[in-house]
Amino acid sequence: MNRMLKYSHPAMEFKNGLPIGNGRLAAMVCGDEKNVRLALNHEWLWRGVNRGRDIDDVSSHLPEVRKALLDGDFMKGTKLANEYFGGLGGISGKKNRVDPYQPAGDLTVSTPGGKYRRSLDLYSGESVTVIGESEIRAFASFSDGFIVLKLTGDTSLALSRTDDPECKLYIEGLTMKGSFDRGVSFCVAAKEYDCGGYKTVLLDIATDANNGKLLDFPESADYRELFERHLPAFREAMGRATIDVDLPEPDADTDVRLADYKAGGDPTLPLLYFEYGRYLLVSGSSGELPLNLQGKWNEEINPPWECDYHLDVNLEMAYWAADALGLERQQDTLFNLCEKYLPHGREMAKKLYGCHGAYFCIQTDVWGRMTPESCGWAVWIGAAPWLASHYAKHWRYTKDRKFLEDRAYPFLKEAAAFYLDYLLDIGGTLHIVPSQSPENRFEGTGDYPVSIGIDSAMDIELCMDTLKTCIEMSKELGEDEELRARWQDALDRLPPLTTDSTGRLNEFDKERVEVEPGHRHLSHLYGLYPGELFADDKALRDACERSLDARLSHGGGHTGWSRSWVACIMARLGRKDECAEHLRALICDFATETLLDLHPPRIFQIDGNMGGTAAICETLLSCEGNTVRLLGALPDGWKTGSLNHFSAPGALDVSCRWENGKAVSAELCASAAGEWVIAVNGKSVPVSLAAGERKALVF
């Protein structure tokens, strides 16, 4: 089943711990030979010092920046763009105003010590640590809301928190209260219950950031009863999708399996990685807020990149697999945050660029403020359109008309409204100026880490995608005919994407010399993956492929999330050997012993886990438009197996059985009427289904 992580030694480092969570609460289970430490988090516990941050109106400077760029003085244009629109942080030399995500503290369970083992069951969310005669079980309840522990043997409990001069702390017994200077306040509380032979512990965290209050502690609590209530709720949250491969699962510790995989063995370890990715998404994104850079698990008071939301791939990547796995509740947290961003995003569109619609910044937190806070990287307008594509994808997968009417179409219209004002008409062609290709640069812009130019491929692709989707949605709803005509006119007048002298897709407006030809970002390939713009355009698809190969030849993919993006693209291209190679590199080079993704220099960051999970989905089920490609990049080691209850666009439920590397049968069930093309075994099989109809296919 590949649903168990287990070890015979403690997790001395946080990033080798075992994560539990229910979205609202999270804990990393780690410790030493005698102590089990639960590093505690609450999804709303951010410092809160800069909750009302804002900027002055600087939109009058846009013509000056545009003139420099259009004159070809990209060094001056980049300098001016950062000076006016780049904000604090980054290369400004001034601290940004993004509030860091904070640890709530630690609950430590002390024991006399002894022989050690620990495990995490990905199918129940239960962590088990055994130290000598003591056993500590823990899970984050999906039914009752608490973090729940069962303590057997000689144990004692204590609450603590890392020393922080900016946090006033008060601890009395199993209650800990904290308050950040000029920021939020929080409370951690635990209660022990004697259950005869063992103790049950309930723990909760509350913060005034969301007007939260501690849950009511019951008069009695029994671990077994709490776990029995939790289990069905947790498994329902995990969804119905499964992958089964007809291979034995090694009964070895996970670190031993990882070493074997690195040596060329254990072909089922990527299945464990897949199950772990889904577990992390469900455990971290079943509350009110989506996954941040570390999911919901952070122990540092000054975490890397503030443990924030990065909107130029990292947040998006975290949800690439959500629709295929049918995880609607978890993806809803992403939409909730996007809609929280809208009001200030509208203000920023006007204050920065004098435009209607909404602008989202490249780096932010939970407070809904869209101020640029990353000078040198921040001058980019594509964050809201990229997040809008998640609304579009979710509607296409679910065919939920209410979601389309109430959430997807209104959000897409905000992104499109910004473009209609921002696009610059020069001789009848509509240009994107300033433009960035996150986070790359070309020669001629000095020492700035990112070049500001004109008409980057990604900006053009995001604009195309947004306008096409708005047209599609307006037709579906029978609304906004006049506005639809404006969208179509803008779409028709966008600059064409171009290729360079070697046939590669140009990342910028034309062939330019890249300073870092092996750059980690693959922004210009958005239209290939995760977008679907080039499904029927072989020339541009080939140009993307050449660009990818060139990027990799210069050392691209050198972070966990970047490597997983490469694997996703290789799967979509049907290059199964290269996909397997990059998945292997992702796991072997960028995973801790507990398979958590690492960003250089060995910083835990969750997006690589999520991207890797999406890549594994993509090897088995890849969808573009109404084409559903089965087993397009099936790993060679998975000769026989099945996928069950994966989702495809058009509200289609897909199951498939394969033998000797070839699909032998499939079962389709449509929740809405539709037509599809099933691409399988080198053939294209047209399928038409009525709502509620099932169809079995034999190949």
C-alpha positions as CSV (number, residue, x, y, z in Angstrom):
1,M,0.0,0.0,0.0
2,N,3.0,2.3,0.5
3,R,1.3,4.3,3.2
4,M,3.8,4.0,6.1
5,L,6.9,5.9,7.0
6,K,8.9,4.2,9.8
7,Y,12.3,4.6,11.4
8,S,14.5,3.0,14.1
9,H,16.1,6.3,15.3
10,P,14.8,9.7,16.4
11,A,14.5,12.8,14.3
12,M,17.1,15.1,15.7
13,E,16.3,17.7,13.1
14,F,12.9,19.3,12.5
15,K,13.0,18.5,8.7
16,N,13.4,14.8,9.5
17,G,10.3,14.8,11.7
18,L,6.9,13.3,10.9
19,P,4.1,15.9,10.2
20,I,0.6,15.6,11.4
21,G,-2.2,18.2,10.9
22,N,-5.8,18.9,10.2
23,G,-5.3,22.2,8.4
24,R,-6.0,24.4,11.3
25,L,-3.5,22.8,13.6
26,A,-0.2,21.1,12.7
27,A,2.7,19.5,14.5
28,M,6.0,18.1,13.5
29,V,6.8,15.0,15.6
30,C,10.6,14.9,16.3
31,G,12.9,14.8,19.3
32,D,15.9,12.8,20.6
33,E,16.6,9.5,22.3
34,K,14.5,10.3,25.4
35,N,12.1,13.1,24.4
36,V,9.3,13.4,21.8
37,R,8.9,17.0,20.7
38,L,5.8,18.1,18.9
39,A,6.7,21.4,17.2
40,L,3.3,23.1,17.1
41,N,1.7,25.4,14.5
42,H,-1.6,27.2,14.0
43,E,-2.5,28.2,10.4
44,W,-3.4,31.8,11.5
45,L,-0.3,32.4,13.6
46,W,1.6,35.0,11.7
47,R,3.3,37.9,13.6
48,G,0.7,40.4,12.4
49,V,2.8,43.5,12.7
50,N,2.1,44.7,9.2
51,R,-1.5,43.8,8.8
52,G,-2.5,47.2,7.5
53,R,0.5,48.0,5.2
54,D,-0.1,50.1,2.1
55,I,1.7,52.3,-0.5
56,D,1.2,55.7,-2.0
57,D,-0.1,56.1,-5.5
58,V,2.9,55.7,-7.9
59,S,0.9,55.1,-11.1
60,S,2.0,58.4,-12.6
61,H,5.5,56.9,-13.1
62,L,4.4,54.2,-15.5
63,P,4.9,56.3,-18.7
64,E,8.5,57.1,-17.6
65,V,9.3,53.4,-17.1
66,R,7.6,52.4,-20.4
67,K,9.5,55.0,-22.3
68,A,12.9,53.7,-21.1
69,L,11.9,50.1,-21.9
70,L,10.5,51.0,-25.4
71,D,13.6,53.0,-26.1
72,G,15.6,49.8,-25.5
73,D,17.3,51.1,-22.3
74,F,16.5,48.0,-20.2
75,M,19.0,48.9,-17.6
76,K,17.3,52.2,-16.9
77,G,13.9,50.7,-17.3
78,T,14.7,47.9,-14.8
79,K,16.1,50.4,-12.3
80,L,13.1,52.8,-12.6
81,A,10.6,49.9,-12.4
82,N,12.1,48.6,-9.2
83,E,12.4,52.1,-7.8
84,Y,8.7,52.9,-8.4
85,F,7.0,49.5,-8.3
86,G,9.4,47.2,-6.5
87,G,8.6,48.0,-2.9
88,L,10.8,47.1,0.1
89,G,12.7,44.0,0.8
90,G,14.9,42.2,-1.7
91,I,17.8,44.2,-3.0
92,S,16.4,47.5,-1.4
93,G,18.5,47.0,1.7
94,K,15.3,47.6,3.8
95,K,13.3,44.9,5.5
96,N,10.1,43.9,3.8
97,R,6.8,44.0,5.5
98,V,5.7,40.5,4.9
99,D,4.7,39.0,8.3
100,P,6.5,35.7,8.9
101,Y,4.5,32.5,9.8
102,Q,5.3,31.6,13.4
103,P,5.7,28.5,15.6
104,A,3.3,28.3,18.5
105,G,5.8,26.5,20.6
106,D,6.7,22.9,21.6
107,L,4.9,20.2,23.5
108,T,7.6,17.9,24.8
109,V,6.9,14.4,26.1
110,S,9.8,13.1,28.3
111,T,10.5,9.4,28.9
112,P,13.3,7.4,30.7
113,G,14.7,6.4,27.3
114,G,15.3,3.0,25.7
115,K,15.0,1.3,22.3
116,Y,13.6,3.7,19.8
117,R,11.2,3.4,16.9
118,R,8.7,5.8,15.2
119,S,6.2,5.7,12.4
120,L,3.6,7.7,10.5
121,D,0.6,6.0,9.0
122,L,-0.4,8.0,5.9
123,Y,-3.8,6.3,5.8
124,S,-4.8,7.3,9.3
125,G,-2.7,10.4,10.1
126,E,-1.4,8.7,13.3
127,S,2.2,9.1,14.5
128,V,3.5,6.4,16.8
129,T,6.8,6.8,18.8
130,V,8.1,4.0,21.1
131,I,10.9,4.7,23.5
132,G,11.7,1.7,25.7
133,E,8.5,1.0,27.7
134,S,6.9,4.3,26.7
135,E,4.6,4.8,23.7
136,I,3.4,8.2,22.4
137,R,0.7,8.2,19.8
138,A,-0.5,11.4,18.2
139,F,-2.9,12.6,15.5
140,A,-4.6,15.9,14.5
141,S,-8.3,15.2,14.7
142,F,-10.4,15.7,11.6
143,S,-13.6,15.3,13.7
144,D,-12.9,17.0,17.0
145,G,-10.3,19.5,16.0
146,F,-7.7,18.8,18.7
147,I,-4.2,17.4,18.5
148,V,-4.7,14.2,20.4
149,L,-2.1,12.1,22.2
150,K,-2.0,8.8,23.9
151,L,0.7,8.3,26.5
152,T,1.7,4.9,27.8
153,G,4.4,4.3,30.3
154,D,6.5,6.7,32.3
155,T,6.0,10.1,30.7
156,S,5.8,13.8,31.6
157,L,4.7,16.9,29.6
158,A,5.9,20.4,29.2
159,L,5.2,23.4,27.0
160,S,7.9,25.8,25.8
161,R,8.8,28.1,23.0
162,T,12.0,29.4,21.4
163,D,13.3,32.5,23.1
164,D,11.9,35.5,21.1
165,P,12.6,39.1,22.4
166,E,9.6,40.3,20.4
167,C,7.1,37.9,22.0
168,K,5.9,38.2,25.5
169,L,5.4,34.7,26.9
170,Y,3.5,33.4,29.9
171,I,3.6,29.7,30.8
172,E,1.7,28.0,33.7
173,G,1.5,24.2,33.6
174,L,0.0,23.1,30.3
175,T,-1.1,26.6,29.3
176,M,1.1,29.0,27.3
177,K,0.1,32.5,26.2
178,G,2.1,34.6,23.8
179,S,1.8,38.1,22.4
180,F,3.9,39.7,19.6
181,D,4.9,43.3,20.0
182,R,2.3,45.3,17.9
183,G,1.1,41.9,16.6
184,V,-1.2,39.0,17.3
185,S,-1.7,37.1,20.5
186,F,-2.1,33.3,20.8
187,C,-2.7,30.6,23.4
188,V,-1.6,27.0,23.6
189,A,-3.5,24.8,26.1
190,A,-3.4,21.0,26.8
191,K,-5.3,18.8,29.2
192,E,-4.5,15.3,30.4
193,Y,-7.1,12.6,31.1
194,D,-6.4,9.5,33.1
195,C,-7.9,6.6,31.1
196,G,-6.6,3.7,33.4
197,G,-3.3,2.4,32.1
198,Y,-2.7,5.3,29.8
199,K,-3.3,9.0,29.5
200,T,-5.2,10.9,26.8
201,V,-4.0,14.4,26.1
202,L,-6.0,17.0,24.1
203,L,-4.2,20.1,22.8
204,D,-5.5,23.2,21.1
205,I,-4.2,26.5,19.9
206,A,-6.0,29.8,19.3
207,T,-5.0,33.2,18.0
208,D,-6.8,36.5,17.8
209,A,-5.8,36.8,14.2
210,N,-9.0,35.2,13.2
211,N,-10.9,35.9,16.4
212,G,-10.2,32.4,17.4
213,K,-11.1,30.8,20.8
214,L,-9.8,27.6,22.3
215,L,-12.1,24.6,21.8
216,D,-14.0,23.5,24.9
217,F,-12.2,20.7,26.6
218,P,-14.6,17.9,27.5
219,E,-14.8,16.5,31.0
220,S,-13.5,13.1,29.8
221,A,-11.7,11.9,26.7
222,D,-10.6,8.5,25.5
223,Y,-8.0,8.2,22.8
224,R,-9.7,5.2,21.2
225,E,-13.0,6.9,20.8
226,L,-11.5,10.1,19.5
227,F,-9.4,8.1,16.9
228,E,-12.5,6.1,15.8
229,R,-14.3,9.4,15.1
230,H,-11.3,10.9,13.4
231,L,-10.5,8.0,11.0
232,P,-13.5,8.1,8.7
233,A,-13.4,11.9,8.4
234,F,-9.7,11.8,7.6
235,R,-10.1,9.0,5.0
236,E,-13.0,10.9,3.4
237,A,-10.8,14.0,3.1
238,M,-8.1,11.9,1.4
239,G,-10.4,11.2,-1.5
240,R,-11.1,8.1,-3.6
241,A,-8.1,8.1,-6.0
242,T,-5.7,5.2,-5.7
243,I,-2.6,3.8,-7.5
244,D,-1.9,0.1,-7.1
245,V,1.2,-1.5,-8.6
246,D,1.6,-5.2,-8.6
247,L,4.9,-5.2,-6.8
248,P,5.8,-6.2,-3.2
249,E,6.3,-3.4,-0.8
250,P,9.6,-3.8,1.1
251,D,9.1,-4.2,4.9
252,A,12.1,-2.0,5.7
253,D,12.5,1.3,7.4
254,T,11.9,4.3,5.1
255,D,15.5,5.5,5.3
256,V,16.7,2.1,4.3
257,R,14.2,2.0,1.4
258,L,15.4,5.5,0.3
259,A,19.1,4.2,0.3
260,D,18.0,1.2,-1.7
261,Y,16.1,3.5,-4.2
262,K,19.2,5.7,-4.6
263,A,21.2,2.5,-5.4
264,G,18.7,1.6,-8.1
265,G,16.3,-0.6,-6.2
266,D,12.8,-0.4,-4.7
267,P,10.7,0.7,-7.7
268,T,7.7,1.3,-5.4
269,L,9.2,4.2,-3.4
270,P,7.7,6.8,-5.8
271,L,4.3,5.4,-4.8
272,L,5.1,6.2,-1.2
273,Y,6.2,9.7,-2.3
274,F,2.9,10.1,-4.1
275,E,0.9,9.0,-1.1
276,Y,2.9,11.3,1.1
277,G,2.2,14.3,-1.1
278,R,-1.5,13.7,-1.0
279,Y,-1.2,13.3,2.8
280,L,0.6,16.6,3.1
281,L,-2.0,18.4,1.0
282,V,-4.9,17.0,3.0
283,S,-3.2,17.4,6.4
284,G,-2.0,20.9,5.7
285,S,-4.9,22.3,3.6
286,S,-8.1,21.2,5.3
287,G,-8.6,24.3,7.4
288,E,-9.2,27.9,6.3
289,L,-5.8,28.7,4.6
290,P,-3.8,27.1,1.9
291,L,-0.3,25.6,2.2
292,N,2.5,28.2,2.7
293,L,6.1,27.6,1.7
294,Q,6.4,24.9,4.4
295,G,2.9,23.7,4.3
296,K,1.8,24.4,7.9
297,W,5.0,23.1,9.5
298,N,7.6,25.7,10.7
299,E,9.7,25.8,13.9
300,E,11.7,29.0,13.2
301,I,10.8,32.5,14.4
302,N,12.7,33.9,11.4
303,P,11.9,31.3,8.8
304,P,13.4,31.5,5.2
305,W,11.4,33.7,3.0
306,E,9.1,34.4,6.0
307,C,7.5,30.9,5.3
308,D,5.1,33.0,3.2
309,Y,3.1,32.7,0.0
310,H,5.1,33.0,-3.2
311,L,2.8,33.6,-6.1
312,D,5.2,33.0,-9.1
313,V,5.0,29.2,-9.0
314,N,5.3,27.9,-5.4
315,L,1.7,28.4,-4.2
316,E,0.3,27.3,-7.6
317,M,2.5,24.2,-7.7
318,A,1.1,23.1,-4.3
319,Y,-2.3,22.6,-5.9
320,W,-1.4,21.2,-9.3
321,A,-2.6,17.7,-8.3
322,A,-5.7,18.7,-6.4
323,D,-8.2,18.4,-9.2
324,A,-6.9,15.1,-10.5
325,L,-7.2,13.7,-7.0
326,G,-10.6,15.2,-6.4
327,L,-9.5,17.2,-3.4
328,E,-12.1,20.0,-3.6
329,R,-12.1,20.9,0.1
330,Q,-8.4,21.4,0.1
331,Q,-8.3,23.5,-3.0
332,D,-11.1,25.6,-1.6
333,T,-8.6,27.1,0.9
334,L,-6.6,28.5,-2.1
335,F,-9.7,30.1,-3.5
336,N,-10.6,31.5,-0.1
337,L,-7.2,33.2,0.1
338,C,-7.4,34.6,-3.4
339,E,-10.8,36.2,-2.7
340,K,-9.4,37.6,0.5
341,Y,-6.7,39.3,-1.6
342,L,-9.1,40.8,-4.1
343,P,-10.2,44.1,-2.3
344,H,-6.6,45.3,-1.7
345,G,-5.6,43.8,-5.1
346,R,-8.0,46.2,-6.7
347,E,-6.5,49.1,-4.8
348,M,-3.0,48.1,-5.8
349,A,-4.0,47.8,-9.5
350,K,-4.9,51.5,-9.3
351,K,-2.1,52.7,-7.1
352,L,0.7,50.9,-8.9
353,Y,-0.4,51.0,-12.6
354,G,-3.6,53.1,-12.8
355,C,-5.6,50.0,-13.9
356,H,-9.0,48.5,-13.1
357,G,-9.2,44.8,-12.1
358,A,-6.9,43.3,-9.6
359,Y,-3.1,43.1,-9.2
360,F,-1.5,40.5,-6.9
361,C,2.1,40.8,-5.7
362,I,4.8,38.2,-6.0
363,Q,5.3,37.6,-2.3
364,T,2.8,38.0,0.6
365,D,1.1,36.6,3.7
366,V,-2.4,36.0,5.0
367,W,-3.6,39.6,5.6
368,G,-4.9,40.3,2.2
369,R,-2.3,43.1,1.5
370,M,-0.9,43.2,-2.1
371,T,1.9,45.7,-1.6
372,P,5.2,44.8,-3.4
373,E,7.7,43.7,-0.8
374,S,10.5,42.1,-2.8
375,C,12.5,44.7,-4.7
376,G,14.4,43.2,-7.6
377,W,11.8,40.5,-8.1
378,A,8.5,42.2,-7.5
379,V,7.7,44.0,-10.8
380,W,5.5,41.4,-12.3
381,I,1.8,41.4,-13.1
382,G,1.1,37.7,-13.6
383,A,0.3,36.4,-10.1
384,A,-3.5,37.0,-10.3
385,P,-3.8,35.5,-13.8
386,W,-1.8,32.4,-12.8
387,L,-4.0,31.9,-9.8
388,A,-7.1,32.5,-11.9
389,S,-6.1,29.5,-14.0
390,H,-6.8,27.4,-11.0
391,Y,-10.3,28.6,-10.9
392,A,-10.6,27.8,-14.6
393,K,-9.2,24.3,-14.2
394,H,-11.4,23.5,-11.2
395,W,-14.5,24.5,-13.2
396,R,-13.4,22.4,-16.2
397,Y,-12.8,19.4,-13.9
398,T,-16.0,19.6,-11.9
399,K,-18.5,21.4,-14.2
400,D,-19.9,23.0,-11.1
401,R,-22.0,25.8,-12.5
402,K,-22.5,27.5,-9.2
403,F,-18.7,27.7,-8.7
404,L,-18.5,29.1,-12.3
405,E,-21.1,31.8,-11.6
406,D,-20.2,32.8,-8.1
407,R,-16.4,32.4,-8.0
408,A,-14.5,31.4,-11.1
409,Y,-16.0,33.8,-13.7
410,P,-15.9,36.8,-11.3
411,F,-12.3,36.2,-10.4
412,L,-11.3,35.7,-14.1
413,K,-13.0,38.9,-15.0
414,E,-10.9,40.8,-12.4
415,A,-7.7,39.5,-14.1
416,A,-9.0,40.3,-17.5
417,A,-10.0,43.8,-16.5
418,F,-6.5,44.5,-15.4
419,Y,-5.1,43.4,-18.8
420,L,-7.6,45.5,-20.8
421,D,-6.2,48.6,-19.0
422,Y,-2.6,47.6,-18.8
423,L,-2.0,46.5,-22.4
424,L,-0.3,49.2,-24.5
425,D,-1.4,49.8,-28.0
426,I,1.5,50.4,-30.4
427,G,0.5,50.4,-34.0
428,G,-2.5,48.1,-33.4
429,T,-0.5,45.5,-31.4
430,L,-1.1,45.3,-27.7
431,H,2.1,45.0,-25.7
432,I,2.8,44.1,-22.0
433,V,5.2,46.8,-20.7
434,P,6.8,46.4,-18.1
435,S,7.1,42.6,-18.3
436,Q,9.1,40.0,-16.4
437,S,9.8,36.3,-16.9
438,P,10.0,35.1,-13.3
439,E,12.7,35.1,-12.0
440,N,15.1,35.2,-15.0
441,R,17.2,37.9,-16.6
442,F,19.0,38.7,-19.8
443,E,22.1,40.6,-20.6
444,G,22.0,44.4,-20.5
445,T,20.2,45.1,-17.2
446,G,23.1,45.4,-14.9
447,D,23.3,43.6,-11.6
448,Y,19.5,43.3,-11.1
449,P,18.5,39.7,-10.3
450,V,15.5,39.9,-12.7
451,S,15.2,41.8,-16.0
452,I,12.3,44.0,-16.7
453,G,11.5,44.1,-20.4
454,I,8.7,43.9,-22.9
455,D,6.3,41.0,-23.8
456,S,7.9,38.1,-22.0
457,A,6.5,34.8,-23.2
458,M,5.0,34.0,-19.8
459,D,3.1,37.3,-19.6
460,I,1.8,36.8,-23.1
461,E,0.7,33.2,-22.3
462,L,-1.0,34.2,-19.1
463,C,-2.8,37.0,-20.9
464,M,-3.9,34.6,-23.7
465,D,-5.0,32.0,-21.2
466,T,-7.0,34.6,-19.2
467,L,-8.8,36.1,-22.2
468,K,-9.6,32.7,-23.8
469,T,-11.0,31.4,-20.5
470,C,-13.1,34.6,-20.0
471,I,-14.5,34.1,-23.5
472,E,-15.3,30.5,-22.9
473,M,-17.0,31.2,-19.6
474,S,-19.1,34.1,-20.9
475,K,-20.4,31.9,-23.7
476,E,-21.2,29.1,-21.2
477,L,-23.1,31.6,-19.0
478,G,-24.6,33.5,-21.9
479,E,-23.4,36.8,-20.4
480,D,-21.2,39.9,-21.3
481,E,-21.5,39.7,-25.0
482,E,-20.0,43.2,-25.5
483,L,-17.2,42.5,-23.0
484,R,-16.6,39.2,-24.7
485,A,-16.0,41.2,-28.0
486,R,-13.4,43.3,-26.2
487,W,-11.6,40.3,-24.9
488,Q,-11.5,38.7,-28.3
489,D,-10.2,41.9,-29.9
490,A,-7.4,42.1,-27.3
491,L,-6.6,38.4,-27.8
492,D,-6.4,38.9,-31.5
493,R,-3.9,41.8,-31.1
494,L,-1.4,40.2,-28.7
495,P,2.1,39.8,-30.0
496,P,2.8,36.3,-31.3
497,L,5.2,34.0,-29.4
498,T,8.5,33.6,-31.3
499,T,11.4,31.2,-31.5
500,D,15.1,31.8,-31.6
501,S,17.8,30.8,-34.1
502,T,17.9,27.3,-32.7
503,G,14.1,26.8,-32.6
504,R,13.7,27.4,-28.9
505,L,10.7,29.4,-27.6
506,N,11.9,32.8,-26.8
507,E,11.6,33.5,-23.1
508,F,11.6,37.3,-23.7
509,D,10.3,39.4,-26.6
510,K,13.0,38.2,-28.9
511,E,16.2,36.2,-28.8
512,R,18.3,37.6,-26.0
513,V,21.4,36.3,-24.2
514,E,20.4,34.8,-20.8
515,V,22.7,35.5,-17.9
516,E,21.7,32.1,-16.3
517,P,20.9,29.7,-19.1
518,G,20.3,27.0,-16.5
519,H,17.9,29.1,-14.5
520,R,15.6,27.3,-12.0
521,H,12.4,28.8,-13.3
522,L,10.6,27.5,-16.4
523,S,8.3,30.4,-16.6
524,H,8.1,30.6,-20.4
525,L,6.9,27.0,-20.5
526,Y,3.7,27.8,-18.6
527,G,1.7,27.3,-21.8
528,L,2.9,23.7,-22.0
529,Y,2.5,22.9,-18.3
530,P,0.6,23.6,-16.1
531,G,-1.2,25.5,-18.9
532,E,-2.7,23.8,-22.0
533,L,-2.2,26.5,-24.6
534,F,-0.1,24.4,-27.0
535,A,-2.1,21.2,-27.0
536,D,-2.8,21.6,-30.7
537,D,0.2,23.6,-31.8
538,K,3.0,21.2,-32.6
539,A,5.4,24.0,-33.6
540,L,5.2,25.8,-30.2
541,R,5.2,22.5,-28.4
542,D,8.4,21.5,-30.2
543,A,9.8,25.0,-29.4
544,C,9.0,24.5,-25.7
545,E,10.7,21.1,-25.8
546,R,13.9,22.5,-27.2
547,S,13.8,25.3,-24.6
548,L,13.5,22.7,-21.8
549,D,16.3,20.6,-23.2
550,A,18.6,23.6,-23.4
551,R,17.7,24.7,-19.9
552,L,18.6,21.3,-18.6
553,S,21.8,21.1,-20.5
554,H,23.0,24.1,-18.5
555,G,22.1,22.6,-15.1
556,G,18.4,23.6,-14.8
557,G,16.2,21.9,-12.3
558,H,18.5,22.6,-9.4
559,T,15.9,23.0,-6.7
560,G,13.3,20.5,-5.5
561,W,10.3,22.4,-6.9
562,S,12.2,23.1,-10.2
563,R,13.0,19.4,-10.6
564,S,9.4,18.5,-10.0
565,W,8.2,21.0,-12.6
566,V,10.6,19.4,-15.1
567,A,9.2,16.0,-14.3
568,C,5.7,17.3,-14.9
569,I,6.6,18.7,-18.3
570,M,8.4,15.5,-19.3
571,A,5.3,13.5,-18.4
572,R,3.1,15.7,-20.4
573,L,5.5,15.3,-23.4
574,G,5.3,11.6,-23.0
575,R,9.1,11.4,-22.4
576,K,8.8,8.7,-19.8
577,D,12.5,7.9,-19.4
578,E,13.3,11.5,-18.7
579,C,10.3,11.9,-16.4
580,A,11.5,8.9,-14.4
581,E,15.0,10.4,-14.3
582,H,13.9,13.7,-12.9
583,L,11.5,12.1,-10.4
584,R,14.4,10.0,-9.2
585,A,16.6,13.1,-8.9
586,L,13.8,14.9,-7.0
587,I,13.6,12.1,-4.5
588,C,17.3,11.2,-4.3
589,D,18.8,14.7,-4.3
590,F,16.1,16.9,-2.7
591,A,14.3,14.8,0.0
592,T,15.0,14.3,3.7
593,E,14.9,10.8,5.1
594,T,11.2,11.6,5.8
595,L,10.8,12.5,2.2
596,L,10.2,16.2,2.8
597,D,11.4,18.4,-0.1
598,L,14.5,20.5,0.3
599,H,15.4,23.8,-1.3
600,P,19.1,24.6,-1.3
601,P,20.8,24.9,1.1
602,R,18.7,22.0,2.6
603,I,15.7,24.2,3.6
604,F,12.4,22.3,3.9
605,Q,9.9,23.7,1.4
606,I,6.7,21.8,0.5
607,D,6.2,22.8,-3.1
608,G,8.6,20.1,-4.4
609,N,6.6,17.4,-2.7
610,M,3.4,18.7,-4.3
611,G,5.0,19.1,-7.7
612,G,6.3,15.6,-7.5
613,T,2.9,14.3,-6.6
614,A,1.5,16.1,-9.7
615,A,4.2,14.6,-11.9
616,I,3.3,11.1,-10.7
617,C,-0.3,11.8,-11.5
618,E,0.7,13.1,-14.9
619,T,2.6,9.9,-15.7
620,L,-0.6,8.0,-15.5
621,L,-3.3,10.5,-16.5
622,S,-2.5,13.6,-18.5
623,C,-5.3,15.8,-19.7
624,E,-5.3,18.6,-22.2
625,G,-8.7,20.0,-23.4
626,N,-11.0,17.0,-23.8
627,T,-8.1,14.6,-24.5
628,V,-7.5,12.2,-21.6
629,R,-4.1,10.4,-22.1
630,L,-3.7,7.2,-20.2
631,L,-0.3,5.9,-19.1
632,G,1.6,8.4,-21.3
633,A,4.7,8.3,-19.1
634,L,4.2,5.0,-17.2
635,P,7.4,4.2,-15.3
636,D,9.1,1.1,-16.7
637,G,9.2,-0.5,-13.3
638,W,5.4,-0.5,-12.9
639,K,4.6,-3.2,-15.4
640,T,1.2,-4.2,-14.0
641,G,-1.2,-2.2,-11.9
642,S,-4.2,0.1,-11.9
643,L,-5.3,3.6,-11.2
644,N,-8.7,4.1,-9.7
645,H,-11.1,7.1,-9.4
646,F,-8.8,9.8,-10.8
647,S,-10.6,12.9,-12.1
648,A,-10.4,14.3,-15.6
649,P,-12.0,17.5,-17.1
650,G,-15.7,17.3,-17.8
651,A,-16.5,15.7,-14.4
652,L,-15.1,12.4,-15.6
653,D,-14.1,9.7,-13.2
654,V,-11.4,7.5,-14.7
655,S,-10.1,4.0,-13.7
656,C,-7.6,2.0,-15.7
657,R,-5.9,-1.4,-15.5
658,W,-2.6,-2.1,-17.2
659,E,-0.5,-5.2,-17.8
660,N,3.0,-5.5,-19.2
661,G,3.1,-1.7,-19.5
662,K,0.0,-1.5,-21.7
663,A,-3.6,-0.5,-20.8
664,V,-6.0,-3.5,-20.9
665,S,-9.2,-1.9,-19.7
666,A,-10.7,1.3,-18.4
667,E,-13.9,2.4,-16.7
668,L,-15.3,5.9,-17.2
669,C,-18.1,7.5,-15.3
670,A,-19.4,11.0,-16.2
671,S,-21.1,13.2,-13.6
672,A,-22.0,15.6,-16.5
673,A,-22.7,14.9,-20.2
674,G,-19.7,15.3,-22.4
675,E,-17.4,14.0,-25.1
676,W,-13.8,13.0,-24.7
677,V,-10.9,11.4,-26.6
678,I,-9.1,8.7,-24.7
679,A,-5.5,8.5,-25.9
680,V,-4.2,5.1,-25.0
681,N,-1.7,2.5,-26.4
682,G,-1.0,4.7,-29.4
683,K,-4.7,5.0,-30.3
684,S,-7.4,7.7,-29.9
685,V,-10.8,6.4,-28.7
686,P,-13.7,8.9,-28.9
687,V,-16.2,8.6,-26.0
688,S,-19.6,10.2,-25.5
689,L,-21.4,9.9,-22.2
690,A,-24.6,11.2,-20.7
691,A,-24.7,12.5,-17.2
692,G,-24.4,9.5,-14.8
693,E,-23.5,7.1,-17.5
694,R,-20.7,4.5,-17.0
695,K,-18.7,2.9,-19.8
696,A,-16.2,0.1,-19.8
697,L,-13.5,0.0,-22.4
698,V,-11.3,-2.9,-23.3
699,F,-8.1,-2.3,-25.2
